[in-house]
Amino acid sequence: MGPNSFKDFRKKFDQRINEIEKFSESYVKIGFQEGSVTKSQVKGKRRKEGGKSMPQIAAENEFGTRTTPARPFMRTSFDENREKINRIIASEYDKIIEGNSTVKKSLNLIGLFGVDLIQQKIRSIHYPPNSPRTIAIKKSFKPLIDFGQMVQSVRHKVVIK
């Protein structure tokens, strides 16, 4: 083993330490990103005008309004899957320590996992049911999904420090 072998080992070690430090300071945002808005759409004879804030729509559905009941899909996505989320974070951390992943790649995978959890939850909610008036307008009993823009707008954003 010559001096170059040791130098290569040290370089890889330093890279791993750098990735571990970067991981502890970085994060992923999962949900409805600032600036995302609805698009104008037509469904049958109904037309939905665009331009409404997706984070606002999500918040109104998550917490409810005076006229819309709360249908929590974000909080419950994470609360019901805490163990799975902790396992994927630990697994990605191990991959970084072993040199088999980068912070950006691992946080991207964690973000995609979180997006999938939220989308699954939006699609699975049936309670509280839509009002008879809403059912007549949408021609659907499915809460949270009308034109499909909210479920399609769930995103993640990796923030590397």
Summary of the structure (lengths in Angstrom):
residues: 161
radius of gyration: 21.4
end to end distance: 36.4
largest distance: 78.6
contacts: 415
relative contact order: 0.18
helix: 55%
strand: 11%
